[in-house]
């Protein structure tokens, strides 16, 4: 899991909104954009092109 201080400053690169862990804790969700950003080797990949679209 990511450090609380890091989670406090992370934001969705698309809408600048808050992100939260997904159910499996292997990705970060943006509820507003319905995007899931992966976490690889304990590093969040906060790139819009890498995000999974959950709205479909």
C-alpha positions as CSV (number, residue, x, y, z in Angstrom):
1,X,0.0,0.0,0.0
2,X,1.0,3.6,-0.6
3,X,2.1,5.9,2.1
4,X,-0.7,8.1,3.5
5,X,1.2,11.3,2.7
6,X,1.5,10.3,-0.9
7,X,-2.2,9.4,-1.1
8,X,-3.0,12.8,0.3
9,X,-1.3,14.6,-2.6
10,X,-2.2,12.3,-5.5
11,X,-4.9,13.6,-7.8
12,X,-6.4,12.4,-11.1
13,X,-4.4,13.9,-13.9
14,X,-7.6,14.3,-16.0
15,X,-10.0,16.2,-13.6
16,X,-7.6,16.9,-10.7
17,X,-10.0,15.2,-8.3
18,X,-9.3,12.8,-5.4
19,X,-8.3,9.2,-6.1
20,X,-8.9,6.2,-3.8
21,X,-7.8,2.5,-3.8
22,X,-9.8,0.0,-5.8
23,X,-11.2,-3.1,-4.0
24,X,-8.1,-5.2,-4.7
25,X,-5.7,-2.3,-3.7
26,X,-3.8,-2.7,-6.9
27,X,-5.0,0.4,-8.6
28,X,-6.3,3.9,-7.9
29,X,-9.8,5.0,-8.8
30,X,-11.1,8.4,-9.8
31,X,-14.8,8.2,-9.1
32,X,-15.5,11.4,-11.1
33,X,-13.8,10.2,-14.3
34,X,-14.5,6.5,-13.8
35,X,-10.8,5.8,-14.5
36,X,-8.6,3.3,-12.8
37,X,-4.8,4.0,-12.6
38,X,-2.6,1.0,-12.1
39,X,0.0,0.6,-9.4
40,X,3.1,-1.2,-10.6
41,X,6.0,-2.2,-8.2
42,X,4.4,0.1,-5.5
43,X,4.5,3.1,-7.9
44,X,1.2,4.6,-9.1
45,X,1.1,5.1,-12.8
46,X,-0.8,8.4,-13.1
47,X,-1.0,8.6,-16.9
48,X,-4.3,9.0,-18.6
49,X,-3.2,6.8,-21.5
50,X,-2.4,4.0,-18.9
51,X,-5.8,4.3,-17.1
52,X,-8.5,1.7,-17.5
53,X,-11.9,3.2,-18.4
54,X,-14.6,1.8,-16.1
55,X,-17.5,3.7,-17.6
56,X,-18.2,1.1,-20.3
